Amino acid sequence: AGYALGLAAPLGLLLAVLPVIFMAGSVPITPLGLGVMEGLGHTLLVDPPAVTYNHIVGMLLIWRLYQIAYASTGSILLLKGDIRLHPAQGAEVQSLEPGVQDPNSESRAASG
């Protein structure tokens, strides 16, 4: 995302610094690490003049939009019912057809 914005920092520097920035953003101080990631990016990338502050903010904004789009895709599938949170429970419910008794229900009733 940074190179799409015209970032001129070396790739090795970005590969070393960006994981640290993302880990700092995962600390639950603010939602999605707003302000934390930008502040650390300013400290690690702008103070040594590798990029401008606008590059940092733009790059992190694109990253957050990517995260939201990725999470929304999964949530749509979850809401549609294509993904089950508890697959074992979903398999039991799907295996029973209307009017068909569960063969295990007799053994459960006899033992209990």
trRosetta pair geometry for C-beta under 8 A, 3 or more apart (Angstrom, degrees):
i j d omega theta_ij theta_ji phi_ij phi_ji
1 4 5.7 -54 -155 32 36 115
1 5 6.8 27 151 -13 65 107
1 58 7.7 -165 150 128 103 79
1 59 4.8 132 106 -144 107 71
1 62 4.0 174 -154 92 137 139
1 63 6.0 -137 19 -54 161 77
1 66 7.7 -120 -68 -25 135 135
2 5 5.8 -64 -157 39 35 106
2 7 3.6 -4 159 -4 94 157
2 9 7.0 -33 149 39 142 112
2 14 6.4 -154 46 -121 155 142
2 51 7.4 -63 -161 -112 120 153
2 55 6.4 57 -147 174 88 103
2 59 4.3 11 -82 -107 78 134
3 6 7.6 77 -169 -59 35 10
3 7 5.4 -80 -79 49 40 99
4 62 7.5 137 65 -121 130 172
5 55 5.5 152 114 -133 130 76
5 58 4.8 131 -117 109 153 137
5 59 6.1 -114 15 -65 145 81
5 62 7.7 -151 -44 -16 119 142
6 55 7.2 -112 76 -105 77 111
7 14 7.7 78 137 -79 143 136
7 51 5.5 -16 -140 -111 90 125
7 55 5.2 121 -94 -165 88 133
7 59 6.9 37 -59 -69 138 132
8 50 7.6 -160 84 176 76 62
8 51 7.0 163 44 -94 70 74
9 13 5.1 -106 170 78 107 129
9 14 5.6 119 105 -52 121 98
9 45 6.6 -41 -91 -150 152 112
9 50 4.3 50 -104 166 104 112
9 51 5.2 -47 -41 -47 115 105
10 13 4.7 93 67 3 86 104
10 14 7.2 -161 96 -4 47 86
10 50 7.9 -85 15 -147 73 118
11 14 5.7 -58 -150 39 36 109
11 15 6.1 34 154 -19 70 107
12 15 5.7 -55 -143 38 30 110
12 16 6.4 25 157 -16 64 108
13 16 5.9 -63 -151 39 29 107
13 17 6.0 6 162 -4 68 117
13 45 7.6 117 150 -114 118 91
13 50 6.2 -144 138 -141 158 154
14 17 6.1 -65 -131 47 28 97
14 18 5.4 24 177 -22 70 117
15 18 6.8 -36 -110 31 19 106
15 19 7.7 19 178 -11 47 104
16 19 7.6 -78 -177 31 20 99
16 20 7.5 6 147 -7 57 115
17 20 5.7 -66 -161 39 41 112
17 21 6.2 39 149 -22 75 107
17 41 7.7 101 151 -122 118 65
17 44 4.9 160 -147 141 122 135
17 45 6.1 123 147 -64 163 100
18 21 5.4 -53 -144 36 38 114
18 22 6.2 35 159 -17 70 104
19 22 5.7 -55 -143 40 34 109
19 23 6.2 35 157 -20 67 105
20 23 5.8 -53 -146 37 30 111
20 24 6.4 31 153 -19 63 106
20 40 7.2 -140 125 158 94 133
20 44 7.0 139 86 -84 131 168
21 24 5.8 -55 -150 36 30 111
21 25 6.5 30 151 -19 63 107
21 37 5.2 76 175 -150 94 84
21 40 5.3 172 -117 100 76 119
21 41 5.3 46 -121 -70 138 86
21 44 7.0 -131 -66 42 102 143
21 60 7.7 -108 152 -94 132 115
22 25 5.5 -53 -149 36 35 114
22 26 6.7 38 152 -25 64 102
22 37 7.3 31 -89 -118 37 120
22 63 7.9 -119 -97 170 105 151
23 26 5.7 -52 -152 27 35 113
23 27 7.8 50 148 -31 59 88
24 27 6.0 -35 -167 6 42 113
24 33 6.8 110 111 -148 66 130
24 36 5.6 -154 140 148 97 109
24 37 6.3 150 88 -92 101 60
24 40 4.9 81 79 -24 164 166
25 32 6.9 -15 178 159 110 50
25 33 2.6 39 -155 -149 79 177
25 36 5.6 158 -101 87 56 111
25 37 4.1 10 -76 -65 115 112
26 33 6.6 -26 -41 -60 29 127
27 33 7.2 88 47 -103 67 98
27 36 6.8 -141 59 176 103 164
29 33 7.3 63 51 -118 92 56
29 36 5.6 112 61 -64 130 140
30 33 6.2 97 70 -132 91 16
30 34 4.7 -102 129 52 130 79
30 35 5.7 53 27 40 167 106
30 36 6.0 176 30 -17 112 107
31 34 6.0 13 73 2 69 113
32 64 5.7 64 175 -129 140 117
32 67 7.5 156 -134 84 114 147
33 36 4.6 -91 -167 58 78 113
33 37 4.6 70 134 -30 118 105
34 37 7.6 -40 -109 24 17 98
34 38 7.8 6 -173 -1 46 113
35 38 5.8 -55 -136 40 26 110
35 39 6.1 28 162 -21 62 109
36 39 6.0 -57 -149 35 25 110
36 40 6.4 16 158 -10 62 109
37 40 6.0 -59 -146 42 29 105
37 41 6.0 32 155 -21 65 111
37 60 5.3 152 118 -136 130 144
38 41 5.5 -55 -144 39 29 114
38 42 6.3 35 154 -23 63 102
38 53 7.9 57 -173 -165 98 90
38 56 6.1 118 -139 130 69 116
38 57 5.8 31 -121 -92 119 77
38 60 6.2 -132 -75 41 78 162
39 42 5.7 -51 -151 31 30 112
39 43 6.6 27 152 -16 63 105
40 43 5.5 -53 -148 37 36 112
40 44 6.0 15 160 -4 70 112
41 44 6.2 -65 -135 48 27 97
41 45 5.4 -22 -178 25 68 119
41 46 7.2 65 132 -15 70 99
41 56 4.0 148 133 -155 134 129
41 59 8.0 178 -150 68 154 118
41 60 6.7 -127 -28 -46 159 131
42 45 7.1 -70 -113 54 14 79
42 46 4.6 -30 -150 29 58 129
42 47 6.9 77 151 -31 64 87
42 53 5.9 16 -106 -113 100 97
42 56 6.3 -160 -66 62 63 172
43 46 7.6 18 -22 43 13 88
43 47 5.9 1 -155 -6 36 128
44 47 7.5 41 -30 32 5 102
44 48 7.9 -28 170 26 37 101
45 48 7.2 -73 -155 59 23 83
45 50 5.0 -87 -166 62 74 119
45 51 5.1 -5 154 36 116 107
45 56 6.1 154 72 -83 133 117
46 49 7.2 9 -175 -112 44 46
46 50 7.3 -100 -85 46 26 76
46 51 6.3 -70 -86 76 67 71
46 52 6.8 49 -120 -156 103 22
46 53 5.4 26 -103 -71 152 73
46 56 6.5 -67 -48 -26 111 138
51 55 4.2 -104 174 73 116 144
51 56 6.2 131 106 -48 126 82
52 55 4.9 108 58 -1 73 100
52 56 7.5 -135 101 -2 46 85
53 56 5.5 -51 -155 33 41 114
53 57 6.4 35 152 -15 71 105
54 57 5.9 -54 -143 40 33 108
54 58 6.0 32 158 -17 66 111
55 58 5.9 -59 -144 41 26 109
55 59 6.0 26 160 -19 64 111
56 59 6.0 -59 -146 37 24 109
56 60 6.3 15 161 -10 63 111
57 60 6.1 -61 -145 43 27 105
57 61 6.1 31 155 -23 64 109
58 61 5.6 -55 -145 35 29 113
58 62 6.5 29 157 -17 64 103
59 62 5.9 -53 -152 35 30 110
59 63 6.5 32 149 -19 63 106
60 63 5.3 -49 -146 35 37 116
60 64 6.4 38 154 -20 66 102
61 64 5.8 -52 -148 35 32 109
61 65 6.4 32 153 -17 64 105
62 65 5.7 -54 -147 37 32 112
62 66 6.4 38 151 -22 64 104
63 66 5.6 -53 -152 33 32 114
63 67 6.6 33 151 -19 64 103
64 67 5.5 -50 -149 34 36 113
64 68 6.4 35 153 -18 66 104
65 68 5.7 -52 -146 37 33 111
65 69 6.3 33 155 -18 66 106
66 69 5.8 -56 -145 38 30 109
66 70 6.2 29 156 -19 65 109
67 70 5.8 -56 -144 38 28 111
67 71 6.2 23 159 -14 65 110
68 71 5.9 -57 -143 41 28 107
68 72 6.1 31 156 -23 64 109
69 72 5.7 -54 -143 35 28 113
69 73 6.7 35 155 -25 61 101
70 73 6.0 -51 -157 26 30 113
70 74 7.1 22 151 -9 61 105
71 74 5.9 -58 -156 40 37 109
71 75 6.2 34 151 -19 70 109
72 75 5.6 -56 -142 39 34 110
72 76 6.3 40 157 -25 66 101
73 76 6.0 -52 -152 28 28 111
73 77 6.9 23 152 -12 61 105
74 77 5.8 -57 -152 38 36 109
74 78 6.2 36 151 -20 68 107
74 83 7.4 -17 -167 18 76 163
75 78 5.3 -51 -144 38 36 115
75 79 6.2 35 157 -18 68 105
76 79 5.9 -55 -145 39 29 108
76 80 6.3 31 154 -21 63 107
77 80 5.7 -54 -146 35 31 113
77 82 4.7 -71 -169 63 85 118
77 83 5.0 63 129 -7 102 114
78 81 8.0 51 172 -64 29 22
78 82 7.7 -83 -74 55 23 74
78 83 4.9 -51 -93 66 63 113
78 85 7.6 51 -147 -54 111 88
81 84 7.6 20 -168 -73 59 78
84 87 5.1 126 82 -88 117 56
84 89 7.5 -156 167 68 131 85
84 90 4.0 -53 -138 -37 169 154
86 89 4.3 28 115 21 117 115
86 90 6.4 148 91 -17 67 89
87 90 5.4 -60 -145 41 37 114
87 91 6.2 42 157 -27 71 102
88 91 5.8 -50 -149 30 30 112
88 92 6.9 32 153 -18 61 102
89 92 5.9 -52 -154 32 35 111
89 93 6.6 29 153 -14 66 107
90 93 5.9 -58 -148 39 33 109
90 94 6.1 27 157 -16 68 111
91 94 5.9 -59 -142 40 29 107
91 95 6.2 31 159 -27 65 109
92 95 6.0 -58 -147 29 26 110
92 96 7.1 16 160 -12 60 105
93 96 6.6 -65 -159 34 30 103
96 100 6.2 -167 -160 79 66 100
96 102 6.0 -41 -98 -73 119 92
97 100 4.6 55 61 13 86 126
101 105 6.3 -105 175 42 94 130
101 106 7.8 60 144 -36 128 99
102 105 4.2 95 77 -23 101 106
103 106 6.8 -46 -172 22 44 106
103 107 7.7 31 142 -4 66 105
104 107 5.6 -58 -155 43 51 108
104 108 5.9 53 148 -24 77 106
105 108 5.6 -54 -145 38 33 113
105 109 6.2 34 155 -21 66 106
106 109 5.8 -54 -145 36 30 109
106 110 6.3 27 156 -18 64 108
107 110 5.8 -54 -143 38 32 111
107 111 6.3 22 160 -11 65 110
108 111 6.2 -62 -144 43 27 102
108 112 5.9 5 165 -5 65 121
109 112 6.3 -67 -133 46 23 99
